[in-house]
């Protein structure tokens, strides 16, 4: 399933993950939290044990929570995320939740996190609690409020959660001296009073308790592994400026390119697993050009394949799987063309050249129509590529393309980091040939001049931003044997 978190951006994506260490006596395991921006609510009175022990709060914490003791299922931290999970995966229909974790509370508790969430699945009930005193030795909560979980410096959530499946967990880092810190918090102090910044490092005032704040990599890996197993992708993870510069269409009809690490890892790993099952024991396809074939699963290894998109009978109702090889597309599609279901494992998808008479007409939302206002190029289908998409014969693509469906590649929206460069070079036998085409802005180079005409000769003056962008990706749910 694809979870569309519209309020995230690529730059801050890694910072949204926090690791949870469950280290109370008898425990030694981890969980993870994926945080979304908090949401304002009407002032709400929350209490523990009695209304005399209460706070009034005006925001709720949002996101996803994972604890390995609960099995391989994500838990939402808010109802919006639960609804999103249920809308994309029917296995979450049997999950109900009541309560929230609150923040921005009264009595000088702007940074504190308090509250409880109860989860019910079938007849089994469990809960998560924040903002209480704790008994670390017995791995229990004490029914009194405490600033044991706070946004440190109003940014980073640090402190303790209690989960009925596992008990006390420390959020965000590895801690030495849990008992010392919990005693400190139980005596009326707070996370913010107990730690401080020192040269961009968070340190404790007490040598008996020290915390090593993780960068987020370990937490991201924990959650990423979970997401891969449960086929949860996170799309629309670019900020608005990046979406405008690359894709243009910002409404709900656009599926944003899955260019972040977690997206590409998710879909590519699913496709790898499915393709191994589909191709096991099958005879390999050896023809260098795709031809009409009675088989609906085409498996290729160690050679390139040319697909003529004008010859629709060669790929209609077929899944094409190619390992250690490239795919060269010829011709283009129109709205009546069948969708292409393609998985490339360690290879390149070469876009075709631009014959002018194959451009399609589009409406103001970017979808192909019979009597549109502009003519641009069009593809449709599922393009899952453990590799790169580039222009024809390893060149820049100075044309405007609208792709309807899903696309995941190892291209990056902006300049790639060294890790991604090394990953690409490893795929292509340590060749640096493709390094310059990892960045999508180096692949899709069509620009709009002052005269209102794009560098590909198509217009840019329609009055809507989609006309100025070189690549637009549109919703299209087409069947795929490698993504089921």
N, C-alpha and C positions, 0 to 999 in steps of 0.2 A: 504494500500500500504506500501511497505517497502522502506525507503529512505536510501541508502547506503552512509554514510559519511565516506570515507576512511581515512580522516585526523584527526580523533578524537581518544581519548583514554578514557578509563573508569575513570581514576583518575581525569581528568580535565573536565569531562562531566558537572557536576553541575555548574562549573564556567563559562560555555558558556551561561547561562541564565541571562538576566537582566530584571528587572521590569520597567515599564514606568508608572509614575503617571501623569494623565491629570487633573490638578487642577486649571487651569485658571478660572476666574470668570464664574460661571454657569456650570462648569465641576466637576466631582468627579468619575472617573473611571480609570481602569488600562489597560495596554497592556503588551506585552512581546516581547523580542528579543532573538532569539537563534543564537549565533554568530559562524561563521566558520572562519578559518584563512584567513587573507587578501590575495589578489592575485595581483601579479605584472602585470602592463600593460604598454604600450608605454606612454611616457610623454604626458599628456592630459591637454589642457587648458580649464578651466571651469570659467564661469563668471556669475555674477548676474547683470542684467540690462544693463551693457555695458562692452565691452572688456577692458576698463580701470580699471574695478573692477574685477580682475581675479586672478587665481592661476594656477600653473602648477603642477600636481600631478602624481604619478607613481604607486599607488596601489588603489585597490577598496575594499570596505567592502563587506563581503559575509555573507549570513545566511538567516534566516526566521524572519518575522515580523508579529505581531498580534495586532490588535486594535479592541476591542469589538464593536466599532461604525461601523466597516466595515462588520459586520456579522461574521459568523463562517467559515471564510476562512483564510488560511495562505497567506501571501504575501512574495514572494522571494525578497531578496535584491540584487541579481545578476542573470545574465542570465543562468549560469550553474545550479543554484538551480531551476530556472523556468523550464528549460528543464527536470530536474530530476522529478519535480512535474508532468509535462505533460506526461512523459514517464510512470508514475506509476498510474495516475488517470486522466481519460478523462475529468473530470469536470474542469480541469485547461486549456483545449484547448482554451477556449474563453478568456483567460487572456493574455494580452500583456503588456510589460513594455519597457520603454525607459529611458536612463540615469542611472547613478550609484551614490553611495556615495563614495567619494574619500578620501584617506589619504596619508601620506608621501608627502607633498606638499612643494613648494619652499618658500623662504622668511621667513625661521625660523618656518615653520608650519609643522614640521615632525609629530607632534602628533594630529594635527587638523583633523576634519572630515567635508568635504564640499560637496555640490552637491544637486541634486534633482532627484528623481525617479518619473516618471509618469506612472500610471497604467490605462489601458483601458480594460473594460469588457463590451461587447456589445457596446452601445453608451455612457456609463458612464465613465468619466475620473476623476481621483483623483491623488493626489501627496503627496510625503513626501520630506521635505527639511531639510538640516542640514547646520550649519555654517553661520548663518545670525544673524543680530541684531533682537531683538524681542520687541514687544509692549505687555507686559503681561496684562495690564488693558483691552485692546481691543482684546486680544487673536489673534494677527496678527504678521506676520513677517515684518521686515523693510528691504528693498532691498539693504542692504550693508553687506559685509562679516564681520564675527566676529568669534573669537575662543570660541563659545558658546557650542561646542561639541568636546571633545578631549579624546584621550587615556591618562588617568591620569597615570603618571609614566610609560608611554608607555605600559600599561597593561590593565587597566580597562576603558572602555568607559563611561564617565560621562558627563552630560550636557543636552542640549535641542534638541529635534526633533520637527518639525512642521508637522502636518498631516492635510490635508484639511478636513478630517473627524474627527473633534474634536479639532484641534488647537494645542496649545503648550503642550508638555509632557516632564517631567523630567526623564531622564534615570538613572537607577541603584539604587536609594534610595528614602527615604521619606525626603522631604525638607521643612524646615520652613524658610521663608524669600525669596520667589521667586523674588519679586520686587527688593530687595536689591542685589541679585546675578545678575539678568539680567541687572540692571543699571551698575553694576561693569563691566560686560562683554561688554555692549554697549559702555563703555568708553575706550575700547582698551585693557582691561586686558583679561586674559585667565583662563580656568578651572585649569590649572597646577599652575598658579601663585596665585590662590585664595584658594587652599587647600594644605594640607601637611600631611605627615604621622606622627602620634604620638603614639608610642607603638602599631604599626600595625593597628591603627584606623585612618581613614581619617577625618580630622577636618578642619574647616574654619578658616581663619585669622580674620574674622569679626563676632562679636557676634550677629549681626543682621540677619545673615543667618547661619543656622546649617543644616547639612545633616546627616541622619542616613543611612549608607550604608547597604543594605540588604545582607545577606549571599548568596542569590540566591535561598533559599528554596521556598519563596513565588512566585518568578518568575517561578521557575520550575513547581510549582503546577498549576499556571495559564496556562502555555503552555502545561503541561501534560493533563489537563482536555480538552483542545482544541484538542490535538492529539488523545485522546481516542475517542472523538466524531466523528472525521474525519478519524479514522482508519489509522493514520499515525504512523508507527513504525520507530525507528532508529536502524538499525543493523550495524554490523561491528564496534562496539564502543569499541573494545579493541585495545591496542597498539600492535605493531608487535611482541614483545617478548611474550605477553600473547597468541596471536594467534598461535605462533609457539609452545608454551609449551602445549597448549590444543588441537588445531585444525590442525595446520601444513599447510594446503592448503591456500596460501595467494592470489591466483589469483581470478578473477571475478566469477569463477565457485563455489565458496564457500559461503554459507550463514552462517555467523558467529552466534554462539549461542546467543540467545536473553537473556543475563543474567543481563543486567542492569535494574534498577527499572523501567525506563520509557518504556522499551520494554515489560517486563512481565506484567506491568499494562495495557498497550495498548491491547495486544491480549487477555489477560484473561478477561478483561472487555467486549470486543466485544463478546467473546465466552459465557460469562455469559448471556448477553442480548439475544443472539440468542438461546441458549439452553433453556431458559425459554419459549421462543415462541414455540420452536419445541416440548417441552415436555408437554406443557399446555394441560390438558385434556386427555393425553395418559395414557394407562395402563402401570404400571411399570413392567419391566422385572425382574423375580424373580429367574430364574435359575442361580446357582452359576458358571456354565460353559457356555460359549457362544455356542449356537447351531444354525444350519440353521433356519432362520426365515423369513417369507415373509415381515416383516416390515423393512423399510430402515432406520428408526430412532429407536434406542434402548435406552430407558431411565431407569436408575437404581438409586436407592437411599438407603442409609444406609446398603449396604452389598457389599462384595468384588466380583470380577469377574475374572475368569480365561479365557484367550484367547489362544487357540492353533494356532499358526501362520502357522502350517502345514496344518490345516483344512481351506483352503482359502474360501470355500463357506460360512463359518460362519460370515465372516467380509467383504467380497467383496461387494462394492457399498453400504456400510452401514456407518452410523454415530453413534458412541457409546458415550453416555453421562452418566457419573456416578457422583453422588453427595454424598459426605460424605462416600466414599468407595475407596478401592484400586483395582488396576488392576495387575494381575500376568500374565506375558507373558510366554508361553511355546514354545519351538522350536525356529527356526529362519526363516528368509526370504531369497529368492534369487531374482535376477533381474526380474524374471517373476511373482513374487508374486504380488497380488493386494495391493494397498496402504491402510494403516490403518488410518481411520479418528477418532481420539480419543480426548475427552475432559474430564478431571478429575477435579472436583471442590471440593477441600479439600480432598486430598488423595495422594497416592503414586503410582508411576509406578515402579514395580519390574521387572528388566531385567531378562531374563531366564538364566539358567546355560549354559555352553559352550560345547555342544556335538561336538567333533572335526569334524565329517562328515557333519556338516551344515555350515562350513566356506565357504565363496565365494571367487572367484578370482577377482582381481582388477587391473586396469591399473595404469599408473604413475600419473594420476590426481586423483586417489582415487575412480573412478567409477567402478561398477561391470561389468565384461566382461567374455566371455566364456573362453578365454585363457589368463588370467592375469598372473602376475608375483608373486603374493602373495595371501595367503588365510587368510581372516579375517572375522569377523562377520558383518551382514548387516541387517538394518531395513529401511523401507520406509513408508512415510505417513506424517500425521500431528499429532503432539503430543503436545497438549496444556494442561498444567498441573498447576492448582492452588495448588501447593504442590511440591513434590520432585520426582526426578528420582534417584533410588538407585539400588544396586546390589541385586541378588536373596536373598530373605528372610533377608533383612536388613544387607547386607554385602558389603564389598568393591568389585568392579568389576575389577578383574585382567585380563582383556581381551581387545582386540582392536576392536572397533566398528566404522563402517561407517554408518551414518544415512543420507538418502536422503529425503529431504522434509523440514519441519519446525518443530522446537521444541522450546517451551517456558516453562520454569519452574521457581520456586522460588529458585532453586540452584544458587549459586554465583560462578563466575570464581575463586575468591580468598577467603580469610578468610572473613566470613560475619560480618557485623557490628551488634551491639546490637539490632537495629531496626528490621533487618531481622530475627534474632534469636527469638525475641519476637513474630514476625508475625507467624513464623512456630509453635512455642509452642502454640499460640492461636488457630491455625487451628487444632492441634491435642490435644485439651482439656488440654492445659498447660503441656503436657508431654515433657520431655527433651530427649526422646528416639531418636529423629531424629536429634538432634543438631549437631552431629558429621558428618552428611552426607549432610549438606547444602553446604559445600565447594565441588565443583566438583572435585578438586584435591584429596579429600578424598574418592570420589566415584570411579573415573577412575584412578586406581593405577598402571596400567601396565607400566613398565619401561624397558629400554634397557640397557643391560650389556655391558661390554667391549668386550665380545666374539662375539657380533653381533647378539645375540638372545634375544628376549624380555622375560620378566618374565612369559609370557603366552606360551612360546615355539615358537612363530612366529618370522620371521627374521626382523632385523633392519638395514641391511647393503645394502640396494638397491641403496644408493647414493642420495636419495631424502627425504626431511624432513618429508614427510607424513608418512613414515614407522615408525618413532619414536614416533608418537603421539597416545595417547590412544583413543581419540574421534575426528572424522572428520565428519563435517556436510556439505552436498552437496546440491546444488540447486535442487529442485524438486517441481514443481508446480502441486500439486494434488488437485482435487476438495474437498471442505470442506463446509458442511452445517453450521458449527458454525463460519466460518470466512468470509462468504459472506457479 
